[in-house]
Amino acid sequence: MNWPLLAAFALASFVLAATPGPGALYVVTRTLAQGRRAGLASVAGVAAGNLGNAMGASLGLAALLALSSLAFSVVKFVGAAYLVWLGIQALRAGSVAAAASPMHVDAPRHRRIMRDGFLVALLNPKTALFFAAFLPQFIDPASSAMLQSTLFGAAFVAIAACTDTVYVLAASAVAPALGTLGRARALGRYATALVYFGLGLLTALTDPKPR
């Protein structure tokens, strides 16, 4: 095993995963709006979606998205539309909760939250392109490229899941303090919708060039 190469990969992956981005913003927003369990469910969903993109990159999906503007556009706009839909749902859920008694508000459905995180990550075509650009830098040509890209992709997703979990725990720690503010719940709902709309716009404006 090429230990210097593995060390470089681990360091680069940690720096990239720990840097706040759309994924971290997504799980933090979920945590502040719906609690720590919802945030952790989002982390699991996002990790599963990113793993799908990593496997897709290993199988050549990223090359297809990079070469076919139609394929890239379809995936991009489906993902953007889904994010906008999540923003609308966040606003609607807030209005329903306001009309109901606080004792009868349903707990977050973590399976659905996990599904949302999975689709948000999977339908971001730039993630597959990122893996296609990032992983080959650490592949040893003397060994199986498919196996190495698969293992490196899974390792990167695991590292990102760990850093996202830290963001969730930090957000859940400050959430009670935010909850003491008079209009924190309503502001949090609007902030959640705004984040979804912003992520949807960011996805829609994404170009096919990998970072």
C-alpha positions as CSV (number, residue, x, y, z in Angstrom):
1,M,0.0,0.0,0.0
2,N,1.2,3.5,-0.8
3,W,1.0,5.1,2.6
4,P,2.1,8.6,1.6
5,L,-0.7,8.6,-1.1
6,L,-3.2,7.3,1.5
7,A,-2.2,10.0,3.9
8,A,-2.5,12.7,1.3
9,F,-5.9,11.4,0.4
10,A,-7.1,11.4,4.0
11,L,-5.8,14.9,4.6
12,A,-7.3,16.3,1.4
13,S,-10.6,14.5,2.1
14,F,-10.9,15.8,5.6
15,V,-10.2,19.4,4.6
16,L,-12.7,19.3,1.8
17,A,-15.3,17.5,3.9
18,A,-14.9,19.8,6.9
19,T,-15.1,23.0,4.8
20,P,-18.7,24.3,5.2
21,G,-20.7,23.8,2.0
22,P,-24.2,23.1,0.7
23,G,-24.2,19.6,2.4
24,A,-23.2,21.0,5.8
25,L,-25.7,23.8,5.4
26,Y,-28.4,21.3,4.6
27,V,-27.9,19.1,7.7
28,V,-27.5,22.1,10.0
29,T,-30.8,23.6,8.7
30,R,-32.5,20.3,9.3
31,T,-31.1,20.0,12.8
32,L,-32.1,23.5,13.8
33,A,-35.6,23.1,12.4
34,Q,-36.4,19.5,13.5
35,G,-33.9,18.4,16.0
36,R,-30.8,16.3,16.3
37,R,-32.3,13.0,15.2
38,A,-33.6,14.7,12.0
39,G,-30.1,16.1,11.4
40,L,-28.5,12.7,11.9
41,A,-31.1,11.2,9.5
42,S,-30.2,13.8,7.0
43,V,-26.5,12.9,7.4
44,A,-27.3,9.3,6.7
45,G,-29.4,10.2,3.6
46,V,-26.8,12.6,2.2
47,A,-24.0,10.0,2.8
48,A,-26.1,7.4,0.9
49,G,-26.6,9.9,-2.0
50,N,-23.0,10.8,-2.1
51,L,-22.0,7.2,-2.1
52,G,-24.3,6.6,-5.1
53,N,-22.5,9.5,-6.9
54,A,-19.1,8.1,-6.0
55,M,-20.1,4.6,-7.4
56,G,-21.5,6.3,-10.4
57,A,-18.3,8.1,-11.0
58,S,-16.4,4.9,-10.7
59,L,-18.7,3.3,-13.4
60,G,-18.4,6.2,-15.8
61,L,-21.5,8.2,-15.0
62,A,-19.5,11.3,-14.4
63,A,-17.9,11.0,-17.8
64,L,-21.4,10.8,-19.3
65,L,-22.6,13.8,-17.4
66,A,-19.5,15.8,-18.4
67,L,-19.9,14.8,-22.1
68,S,-23.7,15.0,-22.4
69,S,-25.2,18.4,-21.7
70,L,-28.7,17.0,-22.0
71,A,-28.0,14.3,-19.3
72,F,-26.4,16.9,-17.0
73,S,-29.3,19.4,-17.5
74,V,-32.0,16.8,-16.8
75,V,-30.4,15.7,-13.5
76,K,-29.6,19.2,-12.6
77,F,-33.1,20.6,-13.0
78,V,-34.7,17.6,-11.4
79,G,-32.5,18.2,-8.4
80,A,-33.2,21.9,-8.3
81,A,-37.0,21.3,-8.6
82,Y,-36.8,18.9,-5.7
83,L,-35.0,21.4,-3.5
84,V,-37.6,24.0,-4.3
85,W,-40.3,21.6,-3.4
86,L,-38.7,20.9,-0.1
87,G,-38.7,24.7,0.6
88,I,-42.4,24.9,-0.2
89,Q,-43.0,21.9,2.1
90,A,-41.1,23.6,4.9
91,L,-43.3,26.7,4.6
92,R,-46.5,24.5,4.5
93,A,-45.5,22.4,7.4
94,G,-44.9,25.6,9.5
95,S,-48.4,26.9,8.7
96,V,-50.0,23.6,9.6
97,A,-48.1,23.4,12.8
98,A,-49.2,26.9,13.7
99,A,-52.8,26.0,13.2
100,A,-52.6,22.9,15.3
101,S,-52.2,22.4,19.1
102,P,-48.6,22.1,20.1
103,M,-49.4,18.8,21.8
104,H,-50.6,17.3,18.5
105,V,-47.8,18.3,16.2
106,D,-46.4,15.1,14.6
107,A,-42.7,14.2,15.2
108,P,-40.4,14.4,12.2
109,R,-40.5,11.3,10.0
110,H,-36.9,10.3,10.0
111,R,-37.3,7.8,7.2
112,R,-38.7,10.6,5.0
113,I,-36.0,13.0,6.1
114,M,-33.4,10.4,5.2
115,R,-35.0,9.9,1.8
116,D,-35.0,13.7,1.2
117,G,-31.3,13.9,2.0
118,F,-30.5,11.0,-0.3
119,L,-32.3,12.6,-3.2
120,V,-30.8,16.0,-2.6
121,A,-27.3,14.5,-2.7
122,L,-27.9,12.0,-5.5
123,L,-29.6,14.6,-7.8
124,N,-26.6,16.9,-7.6
125,P,-24.7,16.1,-10.8
126,K,-21.7,18.2,-9.7
127,T,-21.0,15.7,-6.9
128,A,-20.3,12.9,-9.5
129,L,-18.1,15.3,-11.4
130,F,-16.2,16.2,-8.2
131,F,-15.5,12.5,-7.6
132,A,-14.4,12.1,-11.2
133,A,-11.9,14.9,-10.8
134,F,-10.8,14.3,-7.3
135,L,-10.4,10.5,-7.0
136,P,-8.0,9.8,-10.0
137,Q,-5.3,11.9,-8.3
138,F,-4.8,9.2,-5.7
139,I,-5.2,6.1,-7.9
140,D,-2.1,3.9,-8.3
141,P,-2.0,2.8,-12.0
142,A,-0.4,-0.5,-11.0
143,S,-3.6,-1.7,-9.3
144,S,-7.3,-1.9,-10.3
145,A,-8.6,1.6,-11.0
146,M,-12.2,0.5,-10.5
147,L,-11.5,-1.0,-7.1
148,Q,-9.4,1.9,-5.9
149,S,-11.9,4.6,-7.0
150,T,-14.7,2.6,-5.3
151,L,-12.8,2.4,-2.0
152,F,-11.6,6.0,-2.1
153,G,-15.1,7.2,-2.9
154,A,-16.5,5.2,0.0
155,A,-13.8,6.5,2.3
156,F,-14.5,10.1,1.3
157,V,-18.2,9.7,2.0
158,A,-17.4,8.2,5.4
159,I,-15.2,11.1,6.3
160,A,-17.8,13.6,5.1
161,A,-20.5,11.8,7.2
162,C,-18.3,12.2,10.3
163,T,-17.7,15.9,9.7
164,D,-21.4,16.5,9.0
165,T,-22.3,14.7,12.2
166,V,-20.1,17.1,14.1
167,Y,-22.0,20.0,12.5
168,V,-25.3,18.3,13.6
169,L,-24.1,17.9,17.1
170,A,-22.9,21.5,17.3
171,A,-26.2,22.8,15.8
172,S,-28.2,20.7,18.3
173,A,-26.2,22.1,21.2
174,V,-27.0,25.7,20.3
175,A,-30.6,25.0,19.2
176,P,-32.1,25.3,22.8
177,A,-30.6,28.7,23.2
178,L,-32.1,29.8,19.8
179,G,-35.4,28.3,20.9
180,T,-35.7,30.7,23.8
181,L,-36.0,33.6,21.3
182,G,-39.6,34.8,20.8
183,R,-39.9,34.2,17.1
184,A,-37.0,31.7,16.6
185,R,-39.3,28.9,15.5
186,A,-41.0,31.0,12.7
187,L,-37.7,32.5,11.7
188,G,-36.2,29.1,11.6
189,R,-39.0,27.9,9.3
190,Y,-38.4,30.7,6.9
191,A,-34.6,30.2,7.1
192,T,-35.1,26.5,6.3
193,A,-37.2,27.4,3.2
194,L,-34.7,30.0,2.2
195,V,-31.9,27.5,2.4
196,Y,-33.8,25.1,0.2
197,F,-34.6,27.7,-2.4
198,G,-31.0,28.9,-2.4
199,L,-29.7,25.4,-2.8
200,G,-32.2,24.8,-5.6
201,L,-31.0,28.0,-7.3
202,L,-27.4,27.0,-6.8
203,T,-28.1,23.6,-8.3
204,A,-29.9,25.1,-11.3
205,L,-27.0,27.5,-12.0
206,T,-24.4,24.7,-11.8
207,D,-22.2,24.3,-14.9
208,P,-20.8,21.0,-16.0
209,K,-17.2,21.9,-15.1
210,P,-16.0,20.0,-12.1
211,R,-14.5,22.0,-9.2
